[in-house]
Amino acid sequence: ENCSQRQVFNDDTGRSVHYVRLNKYTHVNMSDSAARNGHSDRHGNCVWSSQRNCLVAHQTADWILSSETYIPEDYGLTETDTPPDMSVDPETNILTVINPSEIQRSYFISIGHTIRTKLCTHGTSCQPTTLVLVLDRRSVVDACELILDDDNAVQDKPDSDEGMDLRISCDVKDVEAHPNPTEFVSDRVYSFPLGGKGPYLCSQGVGGLFTHFYPGTYHAIDLECPVGTPVLAVADGAVVEISQCNSATGSHVDNLFKWNSIMLRLSDGVYVEYVHIRKDSACVGVGDRIRKGQKICESGDVGFCPTPHLHLQMHESAEKDAPTIGFALLDKQAKKPYVPVAGSYYFPD
């Protein structure tokens, strides 16, 4: 099939966007994330039931329709042509994702209408469904079928917004390998980052296949907690950065870069970042000296956040693209360090 028949274009943000006209769509419960992802609830250092309204595939998964090698000629292209990041077949309504590059790429795709996957013969939907796809070099994935009425067929970008109920949007990023994924320094052991009663579920751990596969998030841990849970300093240090003006929440692609966070420089020189914190909840200021166990803010669900949780990660540098470093938390009762694992519950100090 010639790729030029597929109606896809870029909006003014640089993301690939596919507009469709739709009069109505059916909402079906998609709470069983594990079943929809085609594996057990604890897999890939993730608790999949915590990743609400999301489907994840690293090149292949039981739910995707097909996966194959990218061959430009199959799309009427040459090696020098650049295909779209994603496309929709106007006859079958199948959403295809293409990685023509020589490295892995991730595709976060939010879909605001009913879809059908290999595991869901009757179609599923949510508000919205977000696909998290990681494609190997030079590969193609037929992800799902869009369920559209005959009078809501795939179209070019409309001349006006009238009748345009929703759209598909996509964020694409190269996936590089972490420079030292197994690195761990034995004295990087810190206190628990949350107050309250607990216990708190680790919903994603080191190298988690949901979002912890980038160098900048690899060693992060996610701890589920109610919005407003006290967030504590894991060691003595100073506040170097606060971002707390955002309020967007949920699993839509548009929220990927709308998180709130606080960064501390600890007394050992390590930088620790607390992400998804509640809007305007910081009770410290930039430059303040803080003590271990001191409340610095409250947990939230701001940014790309399917369920309320605290995302905690550490770096050797405050640079934007600095890779994460490994760390552990201290079990005060057992007097032993541990690294939280997805699916396990942990109590505060």
Phi, psi and omega in degrees: 000136180285128184296338182292345178282348184264129190266095179222146181207174179256139175271186186285358175267352182092353178278149173287130182228138179237114181269141174224152172264136183211130180277321182202161175212153186265133177263128179233144180298125178241034184289338182276074184296324181298313180297320182291332178276353173079025177207176180296165185293336179243104184204140178065032183054041176224151166258107191287335176291344176278343183265067189298141175063024181235144173240134186235137175213125172260090183071317180217154176194161183297335187274337182287155184284317180194162177216136182206172178284141177283120176237109186308322183298332179294343181246015180070025183243169173248175181297334182274348178280149178251115179284164175291158177297323178211159181208163179232124178292124183292344180265318184258347183061025178277130178273120181247138178243134188235130171242099181272359187278177181263008178227167176294149175223148175254148181226111173262115188236117177262130184237125185262023180211178185298138175232164173231128177249181181295333181264354187235083186291340181261004181084147176224161177205164174202187185236079351259179166274132174242127175265134173245105184244134171242114184257136174293169178304141176047062180220162182227136176234124166274106192278310186196171176254134174275131181265104183236146173290162182302324182272011178237039184294163178302133183223167170293172176303128184291155179291332179219171180277355183298125178082357180273101188278328187196176180209169172255132177231153189219137171245127185245137181213138174293142179250106178263157179284144174295137183294336182206071188294334183264001182298135175205130177257126191297336182269005175274070181236130190227167179281167184292139188273359182236146171263205181080189186274322186070192357285165182242132181282130168279110184267345175202134182244201184299130179069018182303139187281359178278302179219359185261039179249007175265156175303327183278358178224001194305313185269012182289158171232146176247128178241115179291135180200150178297147175304132181098000177295136179299132176256130190244152173291132182277350178193171174296148178174205181219150179278126181248340182201139175226131173229115186214025184264351184274157178222354181298145180214163179111188187251025177278145180306324182300343182269358186303327185242030182236041181270167169249149182201161170231136176243134176244147167257114184282164184296340177271004178094353180280143176260130179241137183239129177252122190240152180078022184290158182295143180302134175054033182259355182298133177246019173226168179235162178301131181096344180294140170277137182231158180248153178305131179089355180286138176290130180246336180188192176239148179290160181209204180216038188266134182104204176283095194213087182301325175223150180301129179196164172258126175260121184239129178213160183228151183219159173273348183220156176269005178300148185304317185259018181297134178290156177287165174234154180287149178207169178224162174252156184261124171277105186292329180289312180277347183056041179225147175281154177211155174250118182303140182240138181303134180099348179258154179254145183225141180265149174290168180297000000 
